[in-house]
Amino acid sequence: MRMQLRDVSFQYGRETALEGIDLDVSPGAFTVLCGRTGSGKSTLLQLLSGLETPSSGEVIFEGGSCNQVGIVFQIPENQLFAATVREELELGLQMHKVPKRERPSLIKQALNQVGLEPDEFLERSPYLLSGGEKRRVAIAAALVLKPKALVLDEPTAGLDPSASRDLLDILYQLKRDGITIVIATHELDAFFPLADRIVLLKEGRIVYNGIPSQLAEHPFFMEEAGLEFPSIVRISYLLRMRGKDMGAPTTVEEFLASLEKSDESRMGTNEQQVPTGSLAVTTVPATPVGVVQNDSQSLWNPHPRQGKSLLHRLDPRAKWAAMVGLSVACLQLTALWGIATAFLLAIALLMIAQINWRRAGTFLRSLSVMYIFLFLISAISFGNPDLWIGPVGISYQGATNGAIGVARFLLVVLLGLVFTETTSGAPLREGFEWGIRPLRKLGVPTRDLSLAVSVALQFVPWILEKMGQLHKALLAKGNRKPGSRKLSPIYLPKLAVPLLISILRMGDDLATAIDSRGYNRTAERTPWYQLRWTKQDTAALAVVSGVCVLLLWWG
Ligand SMILES: Nc1ncnc2c1ncn2[C@@H]1O[C@H](COP(=O)(O)OP(=O)(O)OP(=O)(O)O)[C@@H](O)[C@H]1O
């Protein structure tokens, strides 16, 4: 299947992730997308699989549709949903309404393609497999739907060399089976010999798009993209500088052949000096692991308040006070106009904080059960109902109170979102600890409390992100229209188990990290973040206080 991107740009809210991308992925080709972190690789893969649609430009699927593009995400845990490998692979088939009788053979075939013995793996839990095996199950879950193209995000990240090599073999075999493959990776070294085409991205733009041998001849494109040269390229270039013309080999075999050829033809020629240019610099050994560089910024940054919006820059104490004040005011609202004003205010805050609407929407949707519960608890009345719906009595006054309760709850949630999205961990904890410090005299463990609150609040954006990733992974298994985010409600419960596992794992990692740092509840500590109150904070708090008074007075 041929996939084309024509002058494609993509934005997350105001942030441009890709700009002016023209790319032609030929049928059966093995394309490697490479670039530094944040260069836009994952976004490009999501456009190729129809999980996102471009902000401008177009994505064309020739000889198929986005439903025939399988996607394998970066973290295997974010795309495993079922209790057994068999159920995991069956989920996609079920979502595509493949008849039950055809499923077992398709599942076995897909497992064989990734080198997993069906009899051994079918009934095992995907969560209890090794990293390499999980990765293979994720690939098998995409292959079971017989895709024409497969896009994979960092498929070898975190694997040991042997698991990584096995995975490369599987991918190469898939290419030989005629599947179009696009891989996003930082590991150019591993994929260089396999690639038919290499695309280098830098800050959302393509800086190179061509065959590997051309890139080997002009390796400075990699430098331009901020990437390390693959070892083959680096060694052959340095040898060339020393008078051994190696050509531009892209595999070890080509390299050895060039070496032998150059040894024969070089007899009698003088060696040249090694240049002092950038490639020579690559021969300097990297900083040994474990040595901390003398980078004062990374060790000590007393006022890291250069956030992207005004709200990011405010002192956390001002934000805590503002959030508490506004939340109390919102919880007192009863008048329609007061509630409407508070919503306008919350929207303005979301805009100032530059929070992505989609992100805010996902978060609000995740609490739907709470809104319904809150509403029903007020609306249902068995004493003196105005209306009976079957056996359930509804009171009009109760329903109005319920709607007001839901609106107040929504407002508080929005304020919390603005607060956590604009305040990172250390400022948040320092601000809170400062506020509750007087309670220390009463024996309250303020330090533990502030750490607990800061961790709990930071879980909110993290959980949002996880939910977004899981939602996309589940969407990718089903029939999808480009950019559509609609997932049948019957599949939504599938998100619960992987989400819970991720949360437990995160909690466990956090506890280990706290332990390993020798957290001592009684010892005084040196704060990394220094609180500093400025005129801006006073002004912001004055405005918020005014708004709170107005809301309390008239709302
Ligand atoms: N959900 C999102 N909301 C807002 N910005 C995002 C989101 N996802 C990515 N971005 C931004 O878009 C840009 C491109 O991100 P992308 O994940 O595509 O890069 P990448 O090259 O795949 O990075 P990595 O190698 O770290 O996965 C980055 O600046 C990133 O911060």
The ligand as an SDF file (V2000), in Angstrom:
LIG
                    3D

 31 33  0  0  0  0  0  0  0  0999 V2000
   -0.5130   15.1260   23.1960 N   0  0  0  0  0  0  0  0  0  0  0  0
    0.2950   16.1560   22.9920 C   0  0  0  0  0  0  0  0  0  0  0  0
   -0.0480   17.3970   23.4000 N   0  0  0  0  0  0  0  0  0  0  0  0
    0.7360   18.4700   23.1880 C   0  0  0  0  0  0  0  0  0  0  0  0
    1.9300   18.3930   22.5500 N   0  0  0  0  0  0  0  0  0  0  0  0
    2.3400   17.1990   22.1300 C   0  0  0  0  0  0  0  0  0  0  0  0
    1.5580   16.0190   22.3290 C   0  0  0  0  0  0  0  0  0  0  0  0
    2.2210   14.9730   21.7940 N   0  0  0  0  0  0  0  0  0  0  0  0
    3.3690   15.4790   21.2990 C   0  0  0  0  0  0  0  0  0  0  0  0
    3.4430   16.7940   21.4930 N   0  0  0  0  0  0  0  0  0  0  0  0
    4.5220   17.7090   21.0630 C   0  0  0  0  0  0  0  0  0  0  0  0
    4.6780   17.5700   19.6630 O   0  0  0  0  0  0  0  0  0  0  0  0
    6.0550   17.5310   19.3200 C   0  0  0  0  0  0  0  0  0  0  0  0
    6.3610   16.2390   18.5770 C   0  0  0  0  0  0  0  0  0  0  0  0
    6.1210   15.1440   19.4550 O   0  0  0  0  0  0  0  0  0  0  0  0
    6.3250   13.6350   19.0110 P   0  0  0  0  0  0  0  0  0  0  0  0
    5.9130   12.7780   20.1720 O   0  0  0  0  0  0  0  0  0  0  0  0
    5.6500   13.4060   17.7210 O   0  0  0  0  0  0  0  0  0  0  0  0
    7.9090   13.5810   18.8260 O   0  0  0  0  0  0  0  0  0  0  0  0
    8.8600   12.3200   18.7660 P   0  0  0  0  0  0  0  0  0  0  0  0
    9.9160   12.6440   17.7870 O   0  0  0  0  0  0  0  0  0  0  0  0
    8.0720   11.0800   18.5370 O   0  0  0  0  0  0  0  0  0  0  0  0
    9.4650   12.2940   20.2410 O   0  0  0  0  0  0  0  0  0  0  0  0
    9.9160   11.0000   21.0760 P   0  0  0  0  0  0  0  0  0  0  0  0
   11.0830   10.4290   20.3610 O   0  0  0  0  0  0  0  0  0  0  0  0
   10.2790   11.5830   22.4050 O   0  0  0  0  0  0  0  0  0  0  0  0
    8.7320   10.0830   21.1480 O   0  0  0  0  0  0  0  0  0  0  0  0
    6.8240   17.6720   20.6240 C   0  0  0  0  0  0  0  0  0  0  0  0
    7.2030   19.0250   20.7540 O   0  0  0  0  0  0  0  0  0  0  0  0
    5.8400   17.2950   21.6800 C   0  0  0  0  0  0  0  0  0  0  0  0
    6.0990   18.0030   22.8700 O   0  0  0  0  0  0  0  0  0  0  0  0
  1  2  1  0
  2  3  1  0
  2  7  2  0
  3  4  2  0
  4  5  1  0
  5  6  2  0
  6  7  1  0
  6 10  1  0
  7  8  1  0
  8  9  2  0
  9 10  1  0
 10 11  1  0
 11 12  1  0
 11 30  1  0
 12 13  1  0
 13 14  1  0
 13 28  1  0
 14 15  1  0
 15 16  1  0
 16 17  2  0
 16 18  1  0
 16 19  1  0
 19 20  1  0
 20 21  2  0
 20 22  1  0
 20 23  1  0
 23 24  1  0
 24 25  2  0
 24 26  1  0
 24 27  1  0
 28 29  1  0
 28 30  1  0
 30 31  1  0
M  END
$$$$
